[in-house]
Amino acid sequence: MLQPSAALDQDELTARLQRTFSSPSYQPPVLPAAAVEILQLAQRPDVTFEQVAPALERDPVLTARVVSVAQSAAYSSRSPIQTLHQAAIRLGVKGVRDLVLEAALHLKVFRAPGHDLAMARLARHSSATAHVIRVVCRRTRVEAEHAFLCGLLHDVGFAAATLALAEDPVLRRTPFEELAPVIDEAHPQASALLTRAWGLPASIQQLVATHHEVRVHGRPEPLNAALIVAEQLVWEAGAGLEPPPPDAGPLSTRMPEPPLSGLDANWTGLVEQARQALSMDELALCALRAEAFEVVRRSGPR
């Protein structure tokens, strides 16, 4: 289990983050204005790409990143995508929305002074989880319009908490692994705070706040279960916040571990609860794993 060093007071750091996130003066990381506008437009059922495109085109840096992501193997399974219009034809407005948020997070949010490697792992993990949860939902017939966004945003609180601690020059130089237990405890609250500040749907806010729970308000939540299974498979595939040990086998042949090793002693039972909630047997899980590993490979670093 990761533990903070003796020089760090875990309780004091936890209290500091709680004060930060509950303060009326707290300023969360800001998404590009174009991304915020597109997220709001995409919530309208009748929105068209012609209404979305002008907002994105006002931000050339974000536009370039969106086209770059659209050209990746995760999106471009046929002919290359080279323009926003081609991306819209291929992916639809909601697909463009997902792609815009993925690009915006990489550009503006998954950044923390002194913790570049940890933030790169977080960005990789979040993107991989977003792609894999769509596979889990499709295979288990979970209706989830916002599945990709939920996967992308579930750990965004890690970035917010890391940024908050990085304001302290001493903590900025402290290895992320030593801060991780405190950040892990605070990140669901922070993730919920950010999704609320960005005006995202209530269903996304609820999921990121409860994403390590299968049951919410006394009943199983299929999307929560799908996210837990997706995180496990992403970790097995090597895109967790920490890589699995070299001798780790697949989920069905070894004791499951949490995405951030050792920080959640209940993870083993949680994965099993999630699998049961989704009515997944071993055969279904093996088929899902094979596809998930390929998805993680295709959604690799860009």
C-alpha positions in Angstrom: 0.0 0.0 0.0 1.2 3.5 -0.8 1.8 5.6 2.3 2.8 9.2 2.7 6.3 9.8 4.1 6.7 10.5 7.8 7.3 14.2 6.9 3.8 14.5 5.6 0.8 14.8 7.9 -1.9 12.9 6.0 -4.7 14.1 8.2 -3.6 17.7 7.8 -3.4 17.4 4.0 -6.8 15.8 3.8 -8.3 18.6 5.9 -6.5 21.2 3.7 -8.1 19.7 0.5 -11.5 19.6 2.2 -11.2 23.2 3.1 -10.1 24.1 -0.4 -12.9 22.4 -2.1 -15.6 23.6 0.3 -14.4 27.2 0.2 -16.7 29.6 -1.8 -13.5 31.2 -3.2 -12.2 28.0 -4.7 -11.6 28.4 -8.5 -11.6 25.1 -10.3 -9.5 24.5 -13.4 -11.1 26.3 -16.3 -12.0 24.6 -19.5 -11.5 26.5 -22.8 -14.6 28.7 -23.5 -15.2 26.8 -26.8 -15.3 23.5 -24.9 -17.8 24.8 -22.4 -20.0 26.2 -25.2 -20.0 22.9 -27.1 -20.8 20.9 -24.0 -23.8 23.2 -23.4 -24.9 23.1 -27.1 -24.6 19.3 -27.2 -27.2 18.9 -24.4 -29.9 20.2 -26.9 -31.5 17.3 -28.7 -31.9 19.3 -31.9 -28.4 20.7 -32.2 -26.5 20.4 -35.5 -22.8 20.4 -36.3 -23.3 23.7 -38.1 -24.2 25.3 -34.7 -21.3 23.6 -32.9 -18.5 24.3 -35.5 -18.3 28.1 -35.1 -17.7 27.7 -31.3 -14.8 25.3 -31.9 -13.3 27.2 -34.8 -12.9 30.3 -32.5 -10.2 28.2 -30.6 -7.5 27.2 -33.2 -5.4 25.4 -30.6 -8.3 23.2 -29.4 -9.4 22.7 -33.0 -5.9 21.4 -33.9 -6.0 19.1 -30.9 -9.4 17.8 -31.8 -8.4 17.0 -35.4 -5.2 15.3 -34.1 -7.2 13.1 -31.7 -9.8 12.3 -34.4 -6.9 11.0 -36.6 -5.9 8.5 -33.9 -6.6 4.8 -34.2 -9.3 5.0 -31.5 -11.4 7.1 -33.8 -10.1 6.6 -37.3 -10.8 3.0 -38.2 -11.3 3.7 -41.9 -10.1 6.7 -44.0 -8.1 9.4 -42.1 -10.0 12.3 -40.5 -8.4 15.6 -41.5 -11.0 18.3 -40.9 -13.7 19.1 -38.3 -16.4 18.4 -41.0 -15.0 14.9 -41.6 -15.0 14.3 -37.8 -18.6 15.4 -37.6 -19.7 13.1 -40.4 -17.8 10.2 -38.9 -18.7 10.7 -35.2 -21.8 12.8 -35.1 -22.3 15.9 -32.8 -22.1 13.8 -29.6 -19.0 12.1 -30.8 -17.4 15.5 -31.5 -18.5 16.7 -28.0 -16.7 13.7 -26.5 -13.6 14.4 -28.6 -13.7 18.1 -27.7 -13.8 17.4 -23.9 -11.0 14.8 -24.2 -8.8 17.3 -26.0 -9.6 20.1 -23.6 -8.8 18.0 -20.6 -5.4 17.1 -22.1 -4.7 20.7 -22.9 -5.9 22.5 -19.8 -6.7 20.3 -16.9 -4.4 17.3 -16.7 -1.5 19.7 -15.8 0.1 20.2 -12.4 3.5 21.8 -11.8 6.0 19.3 -10.6 3.8 16.3 -11.3 4.0 16.0 -15.1 4.5 12.2 -15.2 1.6 11.5 -12.9 -0.7 13.8 -14.9 0.4 12.1 -18.1 -0.6 8.7 -16.5 -3.9 10.3 -15.4 -4.7 11.6 -18.9 -3.8 8.2 -20.4 -5.9 6.3 -17.8 -8.9 8.6 -18.2 -9.0 8.4 -22.0 -8.6 4.6 -22.0 -11.4 4.2 -19.4 -13.7 6.4 -21.5 -13.2 4.2 -24.5 -13.5 0.9 -22.6 -16.6 1.9 -20.7 -18.4 2.3 -24.0 -17.5 -1.3 -24.8 -18.7 -2.5 -21.4 -22.0 -0.7 -21.8 -22.5 -2.0 -25.3 -21.8 -5.6 -24.3 -24.0 -5.4 -21.2 -26.7 -3.4 -22.8 -26.4 -0.5 -20.3 -28.1 2.5 -21.7 -25.7 5.3 -21.2 -25.6 8.4 -23.4 -22.9 9.9 -21.3 -20.8 6.8 -20.7 -17.7 8.2 -22.5 -17.9 11.5 -20.6 -18.3 9.6 -17.3 -15.2 7.5 -18.1 -13.2 10.6 -19.1 -14.2 12.6 -16.0 -14.4 10.0 -13.2 -10.9 10.8 -12.0 -10.6 14.5 -13.0 -10.6 15.2 -9.2 -7.1 13.7 -9.1 -6.0 16.6 -11.3 -7.9 19.2 -9.2 -6.5 17.9 -5.9 -3.0 17.6 -7.3 -3.2 21.2 -8.6 -4.5 22.4 -5.2 -1.6 20.7 -3.3 1.0 21.9 -5.9 0.3 25.5 -4.9 2.5 24.7 -1.9 6.2 24.8 -3.1 7.1 21.9 -0.8 4.3 19.7 -1.9 5.1 20.6 -5.6 8.4 18.8 -5.1 6.9 15.9 -3.1 6.7 12.7 -5.2 3.1 12.1 -6.4 3.2 8.6 -4.9 3.5 10.1 -1.4 0.6 12.4 -2.0 -1.5 9.7 -3.6 -3.3 8.4 -0.5 -4.6 11.9 0.3 -5.5 12.7 -3.3 -7.3 9.4 -3.6 -9.5 10.1 -0.7 -10.4 13.6 -1.9 -10.8 13.0 -5.6 -14.5 11.9 -5.8 -15.6 15.1 -4.1 -13.3 17.1 -6.4 -14.6 15.4 -9.5 -18.2 16.2 -8.5 -17.2 19.8 -7.9 -15.6 20.2 -11.3 -18.4 18.6 -13.3 -20.9 20.8 -11.4 -18.8 23.9 -12.1 -18.6 23.0 -15.8 -22.4 22.7 -16.0 -22.4 19.0 -16.9 -25.6 16.9 -16.5 -26.6 15.8 -13.0 -26.2 12.2 -14.0 -22.5 12.7 -14.7 -22.1 14.7 -11.4 -23.6 11.8 -9.5 -21.5 9.1 -11.1 -18.1 10.9 -10.6 -19.1 11.5 -6.9 -20.0 7.8 -6.4 -17.8 6.0 -8.9 -16.4 3.6 -6.3 -19.9 2.4 -5.3 -22.0 -0.1 -7.1 -25.1 0.8 -5.1 -26.3 4.4 -4.9 -29.2 5.4 -2.8 -29.9 1.8 -2.0 -30.0 0.4 -5.5 -27.5 -0.9 -8.1 -26.4 1.7 -10.7 -25.5 -0.1 -13.9 -23.3 2.7 -15.2 -21.3 2.7 -11.9 -20.8 -1.0 -12.3 -19.7 -0.6 -15.9 -17.2 2.0 -14.9 -15.7 -0.2 -12.1 -15.3 -3.1 -14.6 -13.8 -0.7 -17.2 -11.3 0.6 -14.7 -10.2 -2.9 -13.7 -9.7 -3.9 -17.4 -7.9 -0.7 -18.2 -5.6 -1.4 -15.2 -5.0 -5.0 -16.4 -4.1 -3.6 -19.8 -1.4 -1.4 -18.3 -3.2 2.0 -18.5 -4.1 2.4 -14.8 -2.8 5.1 -12.6 -0.2 2.5 -11.7 0.8 -0.4 -14.0 0.1 -3.9 -12.9 3.1 -6.0 -11.8 4.8 -8.0 -14.5 3.5 -11.3 -13.2 -0.2 -10.2 -12.9 -2.7 -12.4 -14.7 -6.2 -11.5 -15.9 -9.0 -10.6 -13.6 -10.5 -14.1 -13.6 -7.2 -15.8 -12.5 -5.9 -13.5 -9.8 -7.0 -11.3 -6.9 -8.2 -8.0 -8.4 -6.4 -4.8 -7.4 -7.7 -1.3 -7.3 -6.7 1.2 -10.1 -4.3 2.9 -7.6 -2.7 -0.1 -6.0 -3.6 -0.8 -2.4 -5.6 2.4 -1.7 -9.0 0.7 -1.6 -9.1 -2.5 0.5 -12.6 -3.2 -0.7 -11.8 -3.2 -4.4 -11.8 -7.0 -4.7 -15.4 -7.2 -3.5 -16.4 -4.1 -5.5 -15.3 -5.6 -8.8 -17.3 -8.8 -8.1 -20.3 -6.8 -7.1 -20.1 -4.8 -10.3 -19.8 -8.0 -12.4 -22.8 -9.4 -10.7 -24.8 -6.2 -11.2 -24.0 -6.5 -14.9 -24.9 -10.2 -15.0 -21.5 -11.0 -16.5 -20.3 -14.6 -16.5 -16.7 -15.7 -17.1 -17.2 -16.2 -20.8 -18.6 -12.8 -21.2 -15.8 -11.3 -19.2 -13.1 -13.0 -21.3 -14.7 -11.8 -24.5 -15.0 -8.3 -23.0 -11.3 -8.4 -21.9 -10.0 -9.2 -25.3 -11.9 -6.3 -26.9 -11.0 -3.9 -24.0 -7.3 -4.6 -24.4 -7.5 -3.8 -28.1 -9.3 -0.6 -27.3 -6.7 0.4 -24.8 -4.0 -0.3 -27.4 -5.7 1.9 -30.0 -6.4 4.7 -27.6 -2.7 4.9 -26.7 -0.6 8.1 -26.3 -1.0 10.6 -29.1 
